[in-house]
Amino acid sequence: MRVNKKYSCLPAEEKGIHIINIRAIEDIGYDQHESTVLNSLSKNPDADCKYGLYFRDGKRKVDYILVYHYKKSSSGRALARRTHHNDTSARSTKQDHPLPGKSVQLEMGESEPPADSHEDDKRFRREEYEGNLVEAGLELEHDEDTKIHGVGFVKIHAPWNVLCREAEFLKLKMPTKKMYQINQTHGLLKKINSVIQKITEPIQPKVAEHKPQTVKRLSYPFSREKQHLFDLSDRDSFFDSKTRSTIVYEILKRTTCTKAKYSMGITSLLANGVYSAAYPLHDGDYEGENVEPNDRKLLCEEWASYGVFYKYQPIDLVRKYFGEKIGLYFAWLGVYTQMLIPASIVGIIVFLYGCATVDENIPSMEMCDQRNNITMCPLCDRTCSYWKMSSACATARASHLFDNPATVFFSVFMALWAATFMEHWKRKQMRLNYRWDLTGFEEEEEAVKDHPRAEYEAKVLEKSLRKEHKHKETDKEKLTWKDRFPAYLTNFVGIIFMVGLTFAIVFGVIIYRISTAAALAISSTPSGRSSVRVTVTATAVIINLVVIIILDEVYGCIARWLTQIEVPKTDKNFEERLIFKAFLLKFVNAYTPIFYVAFFKGRFVGRPGDYVYIFHSFRMEECAPGGCLMELCIQLSIIMLGKQLIQNNLFEIGIPKMKKFIRYMKLKRRRSLDHEEHVKKKQRYEVDYNLEPFAGLTPEYMEMIIQFGFVTLFVASFPLAPLFALLNNIIEIRLDAKKFVTELRRPVAVRAKDIGIWYNILRGIGKLAVIINAFVISFTSDFIPRLVYLYMYSENGTMHGFVNHTLSSFNVSDFQAGTAPNDPMDLGYEVQICRYKDYREPPWSENKYDISKDFWAVLAARLAFVIVFQNLVMFMSDFVDWIIPDIPKDISQQIHKEKVLMVEVFMREEQGKLQMLETWKDKDKKKGENCNNHSPRLSGSHSGSLSSCHSYPVDV
């Protein structure tokens, strides 16, 4: 029979007594049968505590849960140990009146072999740690009578005095009684805002926190001395569940366990397996009949549902439930998604412009015209034959969809869009800081940032133990660069190796493309030969996609391991280093194949008769006659869409569902052993324990940052990228919301006033996008060669003759031995001169096959365009940054108004104190005068009056 190990520990200074373990009731002879009868007559105790949301008394709310594993076989020994710590009278009573069934259990426990010392050590640490928590003022209650075998729960409640004390330590801003009017717009702006509110009313969430407010409570850091300033009419709701759990977590972090001669907080205890989990509880169930209204259920209905994808997010409610850090992530994701709407519209217009002008594009018309009869040189040695340029007609027409003058405008637009997005987010962030009372948050942020991590403390302890100090000076020890040098070296070598591995895989795909193209060229069917380029490109991109998805997961684990061996001191340092490594590796992994196609493919081919070979047998790839931009578009679209569909959506949906199903099957196997427990409803902390632990926001931010790179870096080659990103994000917001509300344990609320290092990464990507798009337009597309031909070489001011101008001639008699086509008569006639795409001298020139002057003219124009485009767009972006203020004018006015009002409140308070003191002084003077003028006929009464006069100030 399992015994419910529960106790309720209250601060000794409040109660004046020690609350003993409830098992001690059994020790004095309590009849188990009698308790069963009483329980059957009373109502369900689980319903009284709302199934785990409250202590067993139904009054004290559970603010935090600690979970630990225990071995049931040692219950008898544990009971004996606990009995040993109770008073002797209880022990003697226990011996006189044994419980039915209990003596057998104790005897069995005594006959068992000695317990595992490791388990005993964990239990001793838990006992000491929980005792220290009680000394800190927290109240605890144990529960081992759960449906999960071998798992115990510690319920933690923070009483009012502890909440007030910690809120003052943490400088939490709480709403005061003082309310003030928020400045409203007037005139035309007011009418415009009212019209916009009416139009957007159907897409607003039905949440009270989302409604526009006209008044706001003045907030001030909580102080116990100034409790009269705050609205304490309802103490139960003054500190919400998010704030209560944050306060308890801060106590858990700083409370230490000094067993085994070293200090351990909750992070260290979790890392060493003393506790298996620690988390705050969700507010309740989010689905089912007769579910009481709660914030979690409201979030599930108005936020974490695909049916409300068209609505705004209830960001204030998200912040209220999950905290500022998670609220800022979803606010940023919402702003980013909104900003993608105009970018998507412009991208669609650019794409439609390309579709509308494809029949008017003279270069593609010339390539498709079979009357030109342009014979091209073979694409590979021996097995490939000569081919007609008109066979690449489809590729040339498709290239125009993305390689047209409108793409240059779109590149400039997207650079300005990125700058506008960053400024818009900064302004939105300031509005949220004002609404969430985060202005002036730097002091608290520094305090949190300096808290050392458990691994760092363990490393410092190990270092101090090695030195074997005679005096305890562990607090003075710290890790120097010499201690971390092996880790730094491992990090450097590891990152170089991973980047080299990515390059090697891309090189392997290049070899695959070259060898596959040569193998497919042997095909005797004309249809097979015509589809060689498309087949090779599509299969190579799919291989790249699969490799990128696999390496993404591998690189994420490696980045975390490399960061762990560095042993950063604080959680903030750990997070920043992890983000840097993960972003570097994933950026290289995702964009290396795209960089190859954009800037390297077709650049180092050589020429007929003098080709560049890999391993002396494979010829380097060439771009299609229409250029490499079309292939870059295919590469970018497949990788972007594949990552979003497979990695971001299917993985996020499938993997949590699979883990949940595995946990369900394990629990089902365990519960099949006990039918009674299977029928009993689970407690809230048991249900939350079966959820996935929160792993941080780094994976969520990372996938969005990589997507932001796809949208901005190579947008000149794929104008539809913002549209696909928008469609993905509409799903991503609801997917992440559903995951946070239903699949994950409730994370500890963390205060933050910005998105941290991610903002700097976004700015860096925005600046890099300007440079990359300049090079894509000038070197990858044919935009610059067309301009040079139009203004320097065209005879009639049109693009007629451009294709012929970009092709050079080659005499087939100049082929190297063994490289000429095996079937020179494949086209039905003998070829003497074939053409290839390059700017070189013809074979009848004195310097045949040398680079021509046209090449240098085009190169100069390309470099000039890069310089002009980069500086012009950078200047325009900085101008947008400068002209848009970071802080909205109305918000700066409101912040100033709050400061003035707060000064007024304190000035009035000081004036009230001075008036009260003056009143007391006046009363004291009047009393003194009355005492001096009193007739001294009654000495007793005179002395009494004097004593009363002197005692009055004392009473005051």
C-alpha angles and dihedrals in degrees: 000000000000119000122216105236104206133150134166114218118197128185110275093222090060101044102025091217138079117247107223126210113281087233086072087071087063088048092064093054106272110175111239092202091056091053090052091055092048092049091051090054094047125067123265109294091207089061090051091058092040090247098300103331090104137032118266090271089065092228109079114071121227107241100174141008130217117195127200138171122235137178112244092207090070095055092106092053091046090052091050091051093050091047088053090061094051123084122284095247090063090052093050091048089051091056093047096048112032118191120244107263094002098091090055091052092050092048091051089048091052092050093052119100119264115290123255108274091218092057091046090052091053091049092049090051091050092050093050093043093049090047089054090050089054090050088052088059102259122134120225137196126184128215124184095152094093138129091250108083117228094009124113129192131211113203114206127201126185113211123217097264091052092049091051093047095049094042087057092048092049092044092230112187109233129183116263129208090259113099127186137188118258113229110258128204118253138206119000095358091056091053092047091050092049091051091049091049091052092048094047096041094100091055095048116103116247093243126128093221091057096059116104111260126216096188132043133192117241110245127213135172106272117257128178090214090057100043089129088071093062129074102248097163090118110033093177092064100031090089108040123213093264092055093044093053091047091053093048091048091053089053091048091052097051098037107094139203113214100191115135091024098287137093121247130182125191093280091055092045090052092047091051095047096247086125121022098204143001123193144141118250128255114245093251143290120333099202140030137068123305092014112162114239112264139155093259092056091046091051091049092053101040102030117013096055128096089217091071096049090124094056131090117257118258090235095170091055090046089053092046092054104034104022137249099294095057090038090056091050093055091042090053091047090051093050091047091050092049092050090052090065097074091039090053092049093051091045091053090049091051091049092048090049089056091049092049095049099040092099091050096051106113099199093054091044090054091049091051094046107102091196090074088068094199111179114207127208119253118280093220139018123277100335096057119074135200116288140194119253090222088069088072092056095115092052092049093051092047091049090060090062089069102019105065136110091268091066090065090055089047092053091054090046093052092049090054089042091057091051092047091048092054092049092046090052093050090054092046089049091054091050090052091047089054094046093045095044094243098135110124093019098140096099095056090044091056091049092053092043094058095057107112121233123246093245091052092052091049091051092049089049091051090051093049092048090052091055090049097213115201090214121049105254100148091128090062094052120097138167115263130197088265090060090049097041095097089051092048090050091049090050093051094047092043095051092046089049093049093048089048090050090054091050090048092053091049089049089050090053089051090054089049091053093049096045094043092050090052092047094048091047089067088066109116096211115094091219091056092051093049093053096047095101095047093046094049094046095048096047093045092051091050090051089050091050094052092047092048092052093048095045091047091063092042093048091049091057093043092050091053092048092049090051093048094055089053088062098212113206101231136031090245092055090046092051095047094049092046091050092050094051095042093047093048094051096041093045091054091044095051100040106035095086090047093048089051093054093042101047112011110034111099094007098099102036100114118208138283108293092021108050126163112245134200114218087354092282112060119072118217117257123262129213120247117265089259091054135257095284093091091052090047088054091052092047093048096045096048095046093045096046093040093052092047095046101040107026103030101036112020093040093046091049101034103042097051090046091050093048090048091050092050091051090048092053092049092050091046090055091050095045092050086073092062118040093181092060091045090060095047116092116248122250118242093250091051092053092048091047089062091056124093115270116246109260099190135262097276096098091047094050092042096059091048093048091051088049090050087056091053090050097049111022101060101015090128088071098041115032091175093065094096090052094054090044090053093051091048094049094051087060094037094058093054092040093054090043092052090048093052095045102040111015105040135062112251108273123226109263111250122195116228134157098201142016092262123212092000091076091058090048090052092051090049092051090048092054092044090050091062092055095043094048090049090056093043092054095043103038108020101039127054093237096109097042088052092051091048092049093045095052102030111028109020112109097202101027094256135103094254109129095021095121092051089048092057094050125084127203129241130191108226090216088071094066115125116250112280096014101086118104116275090223108040091169094058092116092050097255139064114267120214102164123034128182132230133180110261142093102254138134117268122251092254092058123100091242096039118194093007119133109276130225090253089067092057092046091053092044091052090050091049094051091045090052091051091052095045095042094047096048094041095050093042089052092049091048092050089047090054089047091051099043095051111068116227093225118049112239095237091051093051089050092050092049090051090047091053091053092050092048092049091052089050092051092053093043090054090047091052091047090051090052092049092049090049091050091049090050091052091048091051091050090048092052092048091050090050092051091049090051093050094047094046116115111251094219094115109046091186093053090042092054089044091053091048092050090049091050091051093043095053096077089046091056091049 
